[in-house]
Amino acid sequence: MTDEVAEWRSPRTTGFRWPDGIRAAACITFDVDAESPILFEHPETAGWLDVMSHQAYGARTGIARLLRVLDRRRIKATFFIPGYSAERWPGICRSIRDAGHEIAHHGYLHEGAHGATPADEEARIVRGLAALDEVLGVRPTGYRAPNWELTYETLPILARHGFAYDSGLMDSDHPYVVAVDEGPGAATLVELPGHWALDDWEPYNYLPGITGSGVIASPAEVLARWTLELEALVDEGGLFMLTNHPFVSGRASRAVALERLIERAQSIGGLWIATAAEIAAHTATLKLEPVVHRRPILPT
């Protein structure tokens, strides 16, 4: 079988399947970025109280509201936490852990990987692991790259440090297994794909001169968009991977819209609402043929 064919086969012919009685899955995830992405991209903002207060909203207000939503709906979510966020806001991060939600890795200072050396990438991942261990006593099994930025060196680094899954590639509607290199017996990870369309940063987030267009979407519009994608992915038997940020979707009307989305998901028969770790663990049992991502060779 050629590489091209292997990349484009239907999930139904690769052996992927959900547990018995399950037709699709939904994963509600939160990236607990707080100040970290702005500080990494714009270190001068450390002295700007207005910007820092905007980023601190999740830690001071939004996370507690979102934990109440999840408790009311009786579901467990996955929280991807940068090490710096855990260090700066240990109390609220411990409340996430203590509520029984999954803690996963999201870099140290939310550092993008594009342009970084492999050594830099690895050092940042290791520093994030150390922070989550020190503050939360947690050794995460899952990783989401800050800014969704991965290089061809990222997956081998994750495998070396014992991660079970990554959530950040965008080439499938279903979970799959990815080989970290092309050698025989190469290590593998489970991939839980996402997409920008299911990320709240794009429609909601705005900081003048830093991020966003200034056109802030209505939660009603975002709810309609996400509900349409949820229902379409259920019809496809796929994975609905939602990415929210507590400083963004923790605001009052947005949290209401998120709860309505969760209510809709819970009303769909055969939809499994699970943590990323639970979905990855199921996928790992299926003995799927690993996908190899090969770097394209530019034409001369």
N, C-alpha and C positions, 0 to 999 in steps of 0.2 A: 504494500500500500504506500502511495506517495505521501510526502509530508503534507502537500496541499489537501489531498483528500482527507488525511487524518485530522487536519484542522477544521474541516467543514462538515463532518458527519453529523447527522441528527443525534441528539442525546439518546434517543430511543434505540439507536443501533450501537451505542458505545457501552451499554450495560448500566447506564445511570437509571436509578429509580428511587422514588421516595419510599419510606416505610409503608407497610401494608395499611391500606385505608387512607393514605395521604395522597392528595393530588398536586399540591404545591406547598411552598413554604414562604413565610414572611419573617424577617429579622429586623427588629427595631434597634438601631444603634445610635450612639451619641459620641461625638468627638469632643472631649472636655478640654478644648484649646485654651480657654481663658486668655491671658495676655500673650501666650507664647508665640503664636504666628506673627503677630504685629511686632513684637520685640525682635524676632529673628530677621524679618524683612526690613523693619524700620526701627533700629535700636534707639534712634533719637526720641522716639515716643515714650521712652521710660520716664521722661521729664514732663510729659503732657498728661495732666490729670484727667482732662476730658476724655481722651482716648483710653486711658487705663481704666476709668470707671465704666466705659462702654463694654470693655472686654471682661470686666469683673462681674458683670450682671449675672452670668450663669452661676458663678461660685457663691455670690451673695444672695441670690434670689431664685434664679431659674432652676437649678438642680433640685432644690427642695420641692418646687412645684411639680417638676417632672416626675420625681419619685412618688409624689402623691397620685399622679395620674396612673403610673404603672401599678401602684398598689391597688387602686380602685379597680383597674382592669385585670388584676391578678396575673400579670405576665412578668417575665424576666427579660431584661434587655442586656445588650453588650455595650460597655462604656470603654472607648479607646482613650487612654489618658496619657498625655505627654508627661515625662518625668518631672519637668519643671512645674507643671500644674499641680502634681501631687505634693511637691515640696512647698509650693507657695500656699496651697489651700488643703492642708492635710485633713482637717476636720470634715469638710464636706465630701472629700474623696473617700474617707473611711465610712461615711454614711452610705455611700453607694455600695461599697463592699459589704457592709453590715446588713443591707437590705437584700443581699443574696444575688445581686446582679454580677454578671461576668465582667472582670477587669481585663482589658487587652492593651497592647502596646501601641503608642502613637508618637514615637520619637522621643527626644529629650526636650529641645526647645522648638519643636515643630519645624525641624529643618528640612527643607526640600532637598531631594537627592540629585536633581539635575545640576551638573557641573561639579559635583563632589567626587573626591577620589574614593575608591573602595575602602581605604583605611579610614577616611573620615566617616563614611557611612557606618562602618562597623563600630567605630568609637562612639558614635551617637546612639546606636542601638544598645550597646553595652551600658552606656551611662543611663539611658532610660530604664533598662532592666534593674540597675542598681538602685535607682530612685524608687521604683515601684516596690522593690523588695524592702528597702529601708523604711518607707513611709507606710506601706500597706501590708507588708508581709506576703506579697503575691508574686508568683512567678507565672506570667501570662503565657498562654499557648498560641495566642493570635496576634497579628500585626496588621496595622493599616498605615500606609506611608503618608506622612504629612504632605498635604497638597495633592495626594494621590500620585506622587512622583516616585517611580521606581526606575532603576537601571538594570542592565542585564547581570549586574553583580549582586543585586539586592537579595534575590531568592537563595543563592548559595550561602550568603551571610546568615539569613534566617535559619536555614537548615543546620548550619554549624552550631547555632545557639539553641537548637532544640524546639523551634517553633513548629506547630502542627499545621497552621493555616495562615494564609494571607487574604486580605480583603481589599482589593484595589484595582485589579485589572478589569477591563471593560469589554471583553470579546465574547461573552456568552450570557445566555439567560439562565444557565444552570451551573451549579457547582461542578468542578472538575478537578482532576489531579494533574499537577504540573511537575515535570522533572526539572531539577535545578541546573543540570548540564546534560550533555549528550553522551557521556561515557556510559559503558555497561554498568548496570546496577546503580545508576545515579540516584541520589536521595530525592525524595518527593515531598511536596506540600499539597494540601488541599487549597484550591482557589475558590473564594466566594465572591463572584463579580458584583460590582456596583455600577453606578453611572451618575454623571453630573445632574441628570434630570431628577434624581431622587436624593438630592443634596439641598438642604435649606439655605446654604450660603448664597447661592446664585439669586434666588428670588427675593430674599429678605435683607441680606447684610449690606450695610452702607456706612462708610466712614469717609468724609470728604477728603479727597485727594489721596486716599489710601486704597479703598476697595469699593466696588459696586458702582452702578450707573447713576444712583440717586432715584431711580424708579423702584419703589418698594412695593412688592406685590401684596394684595389683600390675602389674608389667610383663607378666605372663601375660594379664591382663585387657585391657590396652592392645593387646598384640599381636593378640589375637583380634578386637578391635574394628577395628583398622586393616586386618587381613587381610580381614575381611568387606567393608570399604569398597573395598579394592583389587580384589577379585574382582568386586564389583558394578560398579565403574567400568570394568573391562576388558570386562565384558559389554555395557556401554553404549557402548563405544568412546571413553571419556572420558579425562580427565587426572587422575591421582592425584598431587596436590600436597601433599607431606608437609612440615610445618614443625616442626623440632626446635630446641632450644636446648642448646648444649654444657654449660651449667651444670646443666641439667635431665637430658637424655638421655645426657650423657656419663658418668653414674654407672654402675657396673659392670653390674648386672643389666639396667638399661635399655638399655645398649649391646648386650648379648647379645640382648635381644628385638628391637632394631632390626636387628641382623645377620640374625636369622632371618626378619624381614620382607623384607629385601633378597633373601635366598636364595629365598623364595617368589616374589618378583617375577621373579627371574631364571629361575625354572622355568616361567614362563608363556610359551608360544609367541606370537610376534608382539607382545610388550610391549616398547616402546622405553624404555629407562632413559637419560635424557638430562639435561643441564643446562637451566636455565630459558632461557639465551641460545640454545641449540640449538633448543628447542621454539618460542621466539619467532621465530627466523629462519625456520624452516619455515612458520609461520603467516603471516608477512609475504609469502611468495611466492604465496599463494593468491588474492590480489585479492578479498578478502572485502568485502562491503558493510559499512561501519562502522556500529556501534551508537552512537546518541547518548543519553546519560543526561541527561534533563531534570529539573530541580528540580521537585518537586510543588508545586502551588499549593493552599494550605490553603483550605478552604471558609470563607466568612464566616458 
